[in-house]
Amino acid sequence: MIYSRLPLLYITKSAIPTLLGGGIVFVGYEIASGSEEFHKKALSVARDYIDGETGHRYAVLMAKYGIMPLWGDNKKEYDTLKTTVFGREFKNPVGLSAGFDKNGEAIPALRKSGFGFIEIGSVTPRPQPGNPKPRVFRLDNDEAVINRYGFNSQGVVPVSFRVKDSFDPLNPVPLGVNLGKNKDTVVAEGDYEIGVHQFGQFCDYLVVNVSSPNTPNLRDLQEKENLEKLLLTTKKTIELEKQLSGKQPLLMLKISPDLYDDSKHDIAQIVTNKKYGVDGLIISNTTVSRPFSTGNRDEVGGLSGRPLKQLSTQVIRDMYDLTKGKIPIIGVGGISSGEDAYEKIRAGASLVQLYTAIVYQGFPVIGRVKRELDVCLRKDGFKNVSEAVGFDHKK
C-alpha cells in the first residue's frame, strides 16, 4: 500500500515547479492586463493580512518597479477626455493625488500608468518621521481610509534629486509637487520658500498645502491674513526662480473640505486676485468629520474615500460659484468610478484626482474611471469633457 502511493507522491513533487511557474504566469498576466476583478479579489485577501501602512508601501514599490497594468483600459485614451487647462494639454483629466507617492519614488512608472497627470508629496523641507504608528486605518465597508501620517517625508533634498532626474518638459503627463511645512516650524512661509526653490525648475505645478488635519495648526494658514501673507511670499519666490531659471511653475492652493462659509468667501476673494498668483484650487484634502458609523470611525486623522465624496463635491460647487468659474479647480475626494468623476466635473472641476480607490480596486481603477467617464459624457451629449465643466451651474 505504501509503495503504491510513491508514484503519486513523486508526480506531485515533480509537478510543484510547473504549478508554481503556471501560477506566476497567471498572476503576472492578470496584473499586466489590468484585470479589474482579479485586482479587487487579490486586494481583498491582502487586506486581511497586511496593515494599511505596509499595504501602502507595497503599492508604491509595485508602481516603482512597473508591476502594474501594461495594456488594456489603463492605456486606452478617449477623444472626449482630451482637454486643455491652465493653457496645457492633458490627454485625460484623471490624475493621481498627493499622498500616494510621498517621496517621488515612482514618478517614471506612474507617468506611464494611464493617468493624465500625477502629483507627489507632501514634501517637507527637513526629513521628519511623521506621527507615531499605527497611523493608517482602513474602513473596508465604507471603502475609506483614515490616516494621521503627519507629513512623514524624506525631505526636499532626496526628493528633489528624483524630481530632477525625472524632469522632461516635453513629457505629456504633467507633474505636480505638493509642499508642506515641518511640524516644528514656526514661520511657515520659509518652509514653502524652500520647496519652491528646490522644485520650481523641475515640475509643472506646485501645491501650497495648508489643509492637512494631521499637522498641528496647519489649517490655521487658511485664515485670511495668514493665507494672504503666505501666498504673497510664495508668489515672490516663484518670480525670483523664474528670473534665475527662466521657468515658472503653476501655483495651486489645496483647501480643506471642512471650511466655514466665511472662510470660503475669503479664499475665493484671495485666489481671484491676481496679486496672489494662484492659478488653481485643489478641492479637497481629507476631512475630520465622520459621515458614517462603522469601522474605525473614532480614530483621529483625516478621512478619505467614498464617505468624503459628497462633502468635497459640495465644496467644489461652492467655490466654483464664489469664484464665478474664473479659477480652474482640481476635484478630489471619493472618486472611485467614472460617475464620481463626472459628478465633480459638472460641479465645477476641470480636472480630477484619485488615490484611496487604488486601495480597494488597484491600479485598474485608472482605466475604469476613464472608460466610464467617456460613457457619461457621450450619454449626455457632450463631445468633450471641457463642455461639462460646471454644467450644473448653467442649468
C-alpha positions as CSV (number, residue, x, y, z in Angstrom):
1,M,0.0,0.0,0.0
2,I,2.8,2.4,0.9
3,Y,4.7,1.6,-2.3
4,S,1.5,2.2,-4.4
5,R,1.4,5.8,-3.2
6,L,5.0,6.6,-4.1
7,P,4.4,7.3,-7.8
8,L,1.7,9.8,-6.9
9,L,4.0,11.4,-4.3
10,Y,6.7,11.6,-6.9
11,I,4.4,13.1,-9.5
12,T,3.1,15.6,-7.0
13,K,6.6,16.8,-6.0
14,S,7.8,16.9,-9.6
15,A,4.7,19.0,-10.6
16,I,5.4,21.6,-8.0
17,P,7.8,23.7,-10.1
18,T,5.3,23.6,-13.0
19,L,2.4,24.6,-10.9
20,L,4.3,27.4,-9.3
21,G,5.5,28.6,-12.7
22,G,2.0,28.5,-14.0
23,G,0.7,30.4,-11.0
24,I,3.3,33.1,-11.5
25,V,2.5,33.4,-15.2
26,F,-1.3,33.6,-14.4
27,V,-0.8,36.3,-11.7
28,G,1.6,38.2,-14.0
29,Y,-0.9,38.2,-16.8
30,E,-3.7,39.3,-14.7
31,I,-1.7,42.2,-13.3
32,A,-0.3,43.2,-16.7
33,S,-3.7,43.1,-18.4
34,G,-5.3,45.2,-15.7
35,S,-8.0,42.7,-14.8
36,E,-10.3,44.7,-12.5
37,E,-11.9,41.6,-10.9
38,F,-8.5,40.0,-10.2
39,H,-7.2,43.1,-8.5
40,K,-10.3,43.6,-6.4
41,K,-10.2,40.0,-5.1
42,A,-6.4,40.0,-4.6
43,L,-6.6,43.2,-2.6
44,S,-9.5,41.9,-0.6
45,V,-7.4,39.0,0.5
46,A,-4.3,41.1,1.1
47,R,-6.1,43.5,3.4
48,D,-6.9,40.6,5.7
49,Y,-3.2,40.0,6.3
50,I,-1.4,43.4,5.7
51,D,-2.0,46.5,7.7
52,G,-2.8,49.8,6.0
53,E,0.7,51.4,6.0
54,T,2.5,48.3,4.9
55,G,0.0,47.9,2.1
56,H,0.6,51.4,1.0
57,R,4.4,50.8,1.0
58,Y,4.0,47.7,-1.2
59,A,1.8,49.6,-3.6
60,V,4.4,52.3,-4.0
61,L,7.1,49.7,-4.6
62,M,4.9,47.9,-7.2
63,A,4.5,51.2,-9.0
64,K,8.2,52.0,-8.7
65,Y,9.1,48.7,-10.4
66,G,6.3,48.8,-13.0
67,I,4.3,46.0,-11.5
68,M,1.1,47.4,-12.8
69,P,-1.2,47.2,-15.9
70,L,0.8,47.2,-19.1
71,W,-2.1,47.1,-21.6
72,G,-5.9,47.2,-21.5
73,D,-8.2,50.1,-20.4
74,N,-5.5,51.9,-18.4
75,K,-3.6,52.6,-21.6
76,K,-6.7,53.5,-23.7
77,E,-7.3,57.2,-24.3
78,Y,-10.5,58.8,-25.5
79,D,-11.1,61.8,-27.7
80,T,-13.8,63.1,-25.3
81,L,-11.3,63.2,-22.4
82,K,-8.6,65.3,-24.1
83,T,-8.7,68.8,-22.5
84,T,-6.7,72.0,-22.1
85,V,-6.4,73.5,-18.7
86,F,-4.0,76.2,-17.5
87,G,-3.0,76.5,-21.1
88,R,-1.7,73.0,-21.0
89,E,-3.0,69.9,-22.9
90,F,-4.0,66.9,-20.9
91,K,-4.6,63.5,-22.6
92,N,-7.2,62.9,-20.0
93,P,-8.4,64.8,-16.8
94,V,-7.8,61.9,-14.4
95,G,-4.8,62.4,-12.1
96,L,-3.1,60.9,-9.1
97,S,-3.4,62.9,-5.9
98,A,-0.7,63.7,-3.4
99,G,-0.3,61.2,-0.5
100,F,0.4,58.1,-2.6
101,D,3.9,58.7,-3.7
102,K,5.1,61.0,-0.9
103,N,8.8,60.9,-1.8
104,G,8.7,60.7,-5.6
105,E,10.0,57.2,-5.9
106,A,7.8,56.0,-8.7
107,I,7.4,59.1,-11.0
108,P,8.5,57.5,-14.3
109,A,6.2,54.4,-13.9
110,L,3.3,56.5,-12.7
111,R,3.6,58.7,-15.7
112,K,3.1,55.6,-17.9
113,S,0.2,54.2,-15.9
114,G,-2.6,55.9,-17.7
115,F,-3.0,59.0,-15.5
116,G,-3.4,62.3,-17.3
117,F,-1.2,64.0,-14.6
118,I,0.4,63.0,-11.3
119,E,1.2,64.7,-8.0
120,I,3.8,63.7,-5.5
121,G,4.2,64.7,-1.8
122,S,3.6,66.3,0.6
123,V,7.3,67.1,0.9
124,T,8.6,69.0,3.9
125,P,12.0,70.9,3.9
126,R,13.6,68.7,6.5
127,P,13.1,65.0,6.9
128,Q,10.6,64.1,9.5
129,P,9.1,60.7,10.6
130,G,5.5,61.9,11.0
131,N,3.2,60.7,13.7
132,P,3.6,57.5,15.8
133,K,2.3,54.2,14.3
134,P,-0.3,52.9,13.8
135,R,-1.5,55.8,11.8
136,V,-3.4,54.3,8.8
137,F,-6.7,52.6,9.2
138,R,-8.9,51.1,6.5
139,L,-12.7,51.0,6.7
140,D,-13.5,48.3,4.2
141,N,-17.3,48.6,4.4
142,D,-17.1,52.2,3.5
143,E,-14.2,51.9,1.0
144,A,-12.4,54.6,3.1
145,V,-9.2,55.3,4.9
146,I,-8.4,57.3,8.0
147,N,-4.8,58.4,8.1
148,R,-2.8,60.6,10.5
149,Y,0.6,60.3,8.8
150,G,1.6,63.8,9.8
151,F,3.7,64.7,6.7
152,N,6.2,61.8,7.0
153,S,8.8,62.9,4.5
154,Q,12.3,62.2,3.4
155,G,12.7,66.0,3.0
156,V,13.4,68.1,-0.1
157,V,17.0,67.0,-0.8
158,P,16.5,63.3,-1.8
159,V,13.0,64.0,-3.3
160,S,14.3,66.9,-5.4
161,F,17.0,64.7,-6.9
162,R,14.3,62.2,-8.0
163,V,12.2,65.0,-9.4
164,K,15.2,66.5,-11.3
165,D,16.1,63.1,-12.7
166,S,12.5,62.7,-14.0
167,F,12.3,66.2,-15.4
168,D,11.2,66.3,-19.0
169,P,9.5,69.5,-20.3
170,L,8.1,67.5,-23.2
171,N,6.5,64.7,-21.1
172,P,2.8,64.6,-21.9
173,V,1.9,63.8,-18.3
174,P,2.4,66.9,-16.1
175,L,4.0,66.6,-12.7
176,G,3.0,68.4,-9.6
177,V,4.8,68.7,-6.2
178,N,2.8,69.1,-3.1
179,L,4.6,71.2,-0.5
180,G,4.1,71.0,3.3
181,K,5.8,72.5,6.3
182,N,7.7,70.8,9.1
183,K,5.8,70.1,12.3
184,D,8.1,72.3,14.5
185,T,8.3,75.2,12.0
186,V,7.0,78.5,13.5
187,V,7.2,80.8,10.5
188,A,5.6,78.7,7.7
189,E,6.5,81.0,4.8
190,G,10.1,79.9,5.0
191,D,9.3,76.3,4.5
192,Y,7.3,76.9,1.4
193,E,10.0,79.2,0.0
194,I,12.4,76.3,0.3
195,G,10.0,74.0,-1.5
196,V,9.7,76.5,-4.4
197,H,13.5,76.8,-4.7
198,Q,14.0,73.1,-4.7
199,F,11.3,72.0,-7.1
200,G,10.2,75.1,-9.1
201,Q,12.5,74.4,-12.1
202,F,11.6,70.7,-12.4
203,C,7.8,70.4,-12.2
204,D,4.7,71.7,-13.9
205,Y,2.9,72.9,-10.8
206,L,3.5,73.4,-7.1
207,V,0.8,73.0,-4.4
208,V,0.6,75.0,-1.3
209,N,-0.9,72.5,1.1
210,V,-2.4,74.3,4.1
211,S,-5.3,71.8,4.7
212,S,-4.0,68.6,6.1
213,P,-5.6,67.9,9.5
214,N,-2.6,65.9,10.8
215,T,-0.1,68.7,11.3
216,P,-0.8,71.0,14.3
217,N,-2.0,74.5,13.4
218,L,-1.5,73.9,9.6
219,R,-5.1,74.6,8.8
220,D,-4.8,78.0,10.5
221,L,-2.9,79.0,7.4
222,Q,-6.2,79.0,5.6
223,E,-7.3,82.1,7.6
224,K,-7.4,85.3,5.5
225,E,-4.4,87.2,6.9
226,N,-2.2,84.1,7.2
227,L,-3.1,82.9,3.7
228,E,-2.5,86.3,2.1
229,K,0.9,86.6,3.7
230,L,1.9,83.0,2.7
231,L,0.7,83.3,-0.9
232,L,2.4,86.7,-1.4
233,T,5.7,85.2,-0.2
234,T,5.3,82.1,-2.4
235,K,4.5,84.2,-5.5
236,K,7.6,86.4,-5.0
237,T,9.7,83.3,-4.6
238,I,8.3,81.8,-7.8
239,E,9.0,85.0,-9.7
240,L,12.6,85.0,-8.3
241,E,13.0,81.4,-9.5
242,K,11.8,82.4,-12.9
243,Q,14.4,85.1,-13.1
244,L,17.1,82.6,-12.2
245,S,16.0,79.6,-14.3
246,G,13.5,81.0,-16.9
247,K,10.9,78.5,-15.7
248,Q,7.7,79.3,-13.8
249,P,5.5,76.5,-12.4
250,L,1.8,77.0,-11.9
251,L,0.7,77.6,-8.3
252,M,-2.1,75.6,-6.8
253,L,-3.8,76.0,-3.4
254,K,-5.2,72.9,-1.7
255,I,-8.0,73.6,0.7
256,S,-10.0,71.7,3.4
257,P,-13.5,70.3,2.9
258,D,-14.3,71.4,6.5
259,L,-14.2,75.2,5.8
260,Y,-16.9,77.5,7.1
261,D,-18.8,79.7,4.7
262,D,-16.9,82.8,5.7
263,S,-13.6,81.1,5.0
264,K,-14.8,80.0,1.6
265,H,-15.6,83.6,0.8
266,D,-12.3,84.8,1.9
267,I,-10.4,82.2,-0.1
268,A,-12.5,83.0,-3.2
269,Q,-11.5,86.7,-2.9
270,I,-7.9,85.8,-2.5
271,V,-7.5,83.4,-5.3
272,T,-9.3,85.6,-7.8
273,N,-7.0,88.5,-7.0
274,K,-4.0,88.2,-9.4
275,K,-1.6,89.7,-6.9
276,Y,-1.5,86.4,-5.0
277,G,-0.6,84.4,-8.1
278,V,-2.9,81.5,-7.6
279,D,-3.5,79.5,-10.8
280,G,-5.9,76.9,-9.5
281,L,-7.6,75.3,-6.5
282,I,-7.4,71.7,-5.4
283,I,-10.6,70.6,-3.6
284,S,-10.3,68.9,-1.3
285,N,-8.0,67.4,1.4
286,T,-9.2,64.8,3.9
287,T,-12.0,65.6,6.4
288,V,-12.1,65.4,10.2
289,S,-15.8,64.8,10.0
290,R,-17.2,61.3,10.1
291,P,-20.2,60.9,7.8
292,F,-20.6,57.2,8.6
293,S,-20.9,54.9,11.6
294,T,-18.8,51.8,11.0
295,G,-15.3,50.5,11.5
296,N,-12.5,52.7,12.8
297,R,-14.6,55.9,12.8
298,D,-13.2,57.0,16.2
299,E,-9.6,57.0,15.0
300,V,-8.1,60.5,14.9
301,G,-7.0,61.7,11.4
302,G,-8.2,62.7,8.0
303,L,-10.9,60.6,6.3
304,S,-10.6,59.9,2.6
305,G,-12.5,57.7,0.2
306,R,-16.2,57.2,-0.6
307,P,-17.7,59.0,2.5
308,L,-15.8,62.1,1.5
309,K,-17.3,62.3,-1.9
310,Q,-20.4,64.4,-1.3
311,L,-18.7,66.8,1.0
312,S,-15.8,67.5,-1.4
313,T,-18.2,67.9,-4.3
314,Q,-20.2,70.4,-2.4
315,V,-17.1,72.5,-1.7
316,I,-16.2,72.3,-5.4
317,R,-19.7,73.6,-6.2
318,D,-19.5,76.4,-3.6
319,M,-16.0,77.5,-4.7
320,Y,-17.0,77.5,-8.4
321,D,-19.9,79.7,-7.6
322,L,-17.9,82.1,-5.4
323,T,-15.1,82.4,-8.0
324,K,-17.6,82.6,-10.9
325,G,-15.7,79.8,-12.6
326,K,-12.6,82.0,-13.1
327,I,-10.2,79.7,-11.3
328,P,-9.7,76.1,-12.6
329,I,-10.5,73.5,-9.9
330,I,-8.9,70.1,-9.5
331,G,-11.6,67.9,-7.8
332,V,-10.5,65.2,-5.4
333,G,-12.2,63.1,-2.7
334,G,-14.1,59.9,-3.0
335,I,-13.6,59.2,-6.7
336,S,-13.8,55.5,-7.5
337,S,-15.8,55.4,-10.7
338,G,-16.4,57.5,-13.9
339,E,-19.7,58.6,-12.4
340,D,-17.9,60.0,-9.4
341,A,-15.5,62.0,-11.6
342,Y,-18.4,63.2,-13.8
343,E,-20.2,64.5,-10.8
344,K,-17.3,66.6,-9.7
345,I,-16.7,67.9,-13.3
346,R,-20.3,69.0,-13.6
347,A,-20.0,70.7,-10.2
348,G,-17.1,72.8,-11.5
349,A,-13.9,70.7,-11.6
350,S,-11.8,70.9,-14.8
351,L,-9.6,68.0,-13.7
352,V,-9.9,65.3,-11.0
353,Q,-7.6,63.2,-8.8
354,L,-7.9,59.9,-7.0
355,Y,-5.9,57.8,-4.5
356,T,-7.9,55.9,-2.0
357,A,-9.7,54.0,-4.7
358,I,-6.4,52.3,-5.5
359,V,-6.5,50.7,-2.0
360,Y,-9.7,48.9,-2.9
361,Q,-9.5,48.5,-6.7
362,G,-5.8,48.6,-7.5
363,F,-4.3,50.4,-10.5
364,P,-7.0,49.2,-12.9
365,V,-9.3,51.9,-11.4
366,I,-7.5,54.3,-13.7
367,G,-8.8,52.6,-16.8
368,R,-12.3,52.2,-15.2
369,V,-12.7,55.9,-14.4
370,K,-11.6,56.9,-17.9
371,R,-13.9,54.4,-19.6
372,E,-16.9,55.2,-17.5
373,L,-16.4,59.0,-17.7
374,D,-16.3,58.7,-21.5
375,V,-19.7,56.9,-21.4
376,C,-21.2,59.5,-19.1
377,L,-20.1,62.3,-21.4
378,R,-21.5,60.7,-24.5
379,K,-24.7,59.7,-22.9
380,D,-25.4,63.4,-22.1
381,G,-24.4,64.6,-25.5
382,F,-21.0,66.2,-24.6
383,K,-18.4,66.0,-27.3
384,N,-15.6,66.9,-24.9
385,V,-15.1,66.9,-21.1
386,S,-14.5,70.7,-21.1
387,E,-18.1,71.2,-22.1
388,A,-19.3,69.5,-18.9
389,V,-17.2,71.6,-16.5
390,G,-19.6,73.5,-14.2
391,F,-22.6,72.4,-16.3
392,D,-24.8,72.0,-13.2
393,H,-24.4,75.8,-12.6
394,K,-25.6,76.6,-16.1
395,K,-28.9,74.7,-16.0
